[in-house]
């Protein structure tokens, strides 16, 4: 039993490090869709700090649990069990919130991206990282806008230029992707105001690409979450078993009258 506990405590050290690293990655990432979300949505940034806290707590609990098992300290094992239960309940609550609020989250996500597109300005250095992250998303997924390129017609700069320019990161031509950011000028002049249909850009919106990525990786995400939950349950069961075992040994050591 002790050996099994040591293995689980080691797994929790690794698990805690992974969760901690994931939270730090969300805060540090500047070139992906995660960067767009964390720079635009306070809730994701808060979630990243929570992940860092949970990761650090998991590592600490692994250490305290191992210490409790080695020295047969019941209070440390009890603390380990309690913290594991709280972490597991938090994960279940978070999963339920995401599941039941997915439509609300989807609308919030759409609003974030639409506002970003409307306010996109390559000369605005204050939002440079955020805009570069969105350009990266459009380039990597080969998409344009959230639901489609038409959303870019609402951009103030493009509207003032009669839509004779278009976002370079949306382009389906390799020469435009060399720059990868800002606006490119139409090769063939258009009489009057141009529309997104005149732009050499991808037709697919990024929403479809992001949803497809989630579908493709849903099995991996669910598998990891299930594995984490199983490890936590095993840790809880074994810590209680060891705690009871220590309690029984204490009674056997009492001298008989």
N, C-alpha and C positions, 0 to 999 in steps of 0.2 A: 504493500500500500504506500509506504514511504517513497519508494522509487518512482511509482506512478505519479505521486504528488510532485516530486522534483521535476519530472518531465513536463507536467502541466505548468508548473511555475516558470520553467524555461520558455515554454510556448507563450505564456503571458508576457514575458519580457519582450519576446519578438513581436507579438501582437501589439503591445503598447508602443513599441518603436515604430511599427508600420502606421498605426493610427496617428501618432505624433508627427511622423514624416508627412503623411497625407495632409494634415492640417497646415503644416508649414508650407507645403507645395502650393496649396490653394492661395495662401497669402502672397507667396513669392512669384507665382506664375504670371508672366506678362504677355504671353504670346498665344493664348488659346481661348476657347469659348469660356472656360472657367474664369479667365482674367476679366472678360467682359462682364460676367455676372458679379464677381467679387468687387470690382471697381464701381459697379452701378447699383448693386443691391446690398444694403446694410445687413440684411438677414443672412446672406451667404457668408459675409465676413464674420458675423457673430457665430455662425455655424463652424467656421474654421477655428475660431478661438475655443469653441466647445470641444472640437476634435482634439486640439492640442491638450486641453485640460484632461479629457478622458484618456488620451494616450499616456500622459504623464502619471495619472492616477493608476492606470492599469499596470504600468511598470513598477510603481511604488508598492501596489498591492501584491504583485508577484514576489517582490523582495521580502515584504513583511510575511507573506504566506510561507515562503521558503524558510525564513527565520523561525516562524512559529512551528513548522514541521520538524526542523532540526532540533530545536530546544524543547519541543513538546509544550509550547505555551498556548493554552486554550484561548485566551483573550485575543491573541493575534489571529488565530485561525477563525475565531468568530467574527472579528473585524473584516477579515478577508472574505468570508462568506457574505456578510452584509453589503460590502462594497460591490461584490460581483452581482448580487441580486439587484442593487440599485442601478448599476450599469446596464444590466440586461433589461430591466423595466424601462429605462430611458430609451434604449434602442427600439424596443417594441412600440413605445409611445411615439417616437419620431417616425417610425415606419407607418403607423396608423395615420398620423397627421399628414404625411406626404401622400398616402393613398387616398384619403378622403378630401384632401385639399388640392388634388392634382390639377383640377380645372382652374382653380383660383391661381395656382402657381404658374400655369400655362399663360393665363391672361397677363399676370404680372411680368413674366418673361417677355411676352410680346410687346408690352408697353415700354419696357427697358430698351429693347432693340430699336423699336420705331422712333423713340425719342433720340436715340443715338444717331440714327440715320438722318433725321430731320436737322439735327444740330451739328452734323459732321462738318468740320472746317480744318483743312490741312495746316492752316497757319496758326491754329490755336495750340500753343505749346503746353498749356495746362492740361489738355485732354489728349495729349499725344499718345501716351501709353494705351489708353482705352481705345482710341481710334485705330492704332496700329494692331491691337489685339483683334478688333473686328475685321480689319483688312486681312489678317492672317486666317481667320475663320473662313471668309469668303473665298480666299485663294485655295485653301486646303480642301474644302468641301466642294469647290467649284459651283458656288451658288451666288445669288444676288438678292439682297434684301432679306426680310424675314419670311414673308409669304411670296415675294416675287420682286422683280426689278422695278415695278411701278412705284413702289414706296419711295424710291430715290427721287422721283419727280417732285416730292414734297420738300426736298432739301433746298434751303434758301439760296445757297450759292448757285446751284444748278438752275434753279428757277429764274434767277436774275440773268443767267447767261442763255436763256431760252432753251435749256436742255441740249445745247450743242456740245456739251461736255458730259462725261459719264465717269463713274468710279473705276479706276484702273484695276482694283482688286476683283471686280466683277467680270472683267473682260475674258473672252474666250480666245484671245490672241496672245501668243507667248511674248510678243514684243512689249505689250502693255504690262505684263506681269514682272518685267525686269525692275520697274519702279516699285510696283506692288502696293502703292498707297497714293492718296490724292486723286486728282481728276485728269483724265486724258481727253484730248480734243478729237471730235469726229473727223475722219479723213475726207469724207464727202460732205460738202456743205449742204445744209437743208434750208430751203426757203421758208421763212417764218419760224415758228416754234417746233422744235423736234420733240419726239416722244421716246419713251423707253424702247419702243419697237424699232427705233432707228439705231439703237446702240448695239454694238457687237459684244453682248454680254450673255451670261448663262441665264436660261429661263427658270431654272429651279430655284425656289426660295430656300434659305438656310434652315427653316423650320423642318422641312422634310428630311434634310440631311442629318440634322441633330437627332430627330426621332428615329431615323434608321440606325444611327450609331447606337442609340440606347437599346433598340430592339436586338441588334447584333450582339451586344455585350450584356444583355439582360441575364442570360444564363450564368455568365461569369460572376456578375454582381450578386445574384441570388445565391450562388454557390458559396461565395466568400462570406456573405452575411449568415448563411446557414451554418457554415463551418465555425464561425466565430461564436454563434449562439450555442452550438454543441459543446465547444471547448469550455465555455462559461458554465454551462449546466454540469458538465463533468467535474469542473473545479469546485462547484458548490457542493455536489454530492460527496466527493472525496474529502473535502475539508470537514464536512459534518461527520463523515465516517471516522476520520482520524481524531476529531474532537471527542467523539464518543469512546473511541478506543483508548485515548489518554485518560478519560474519566474512569473507565473500567479498570485500567491499570492502577490508578490512584487508590481505588477501593481494595484491590488485591494486596496492596502494600501496607494496609492498615493491620496492625498486629491483633491476632485473635485473643480474647480474654480467657 
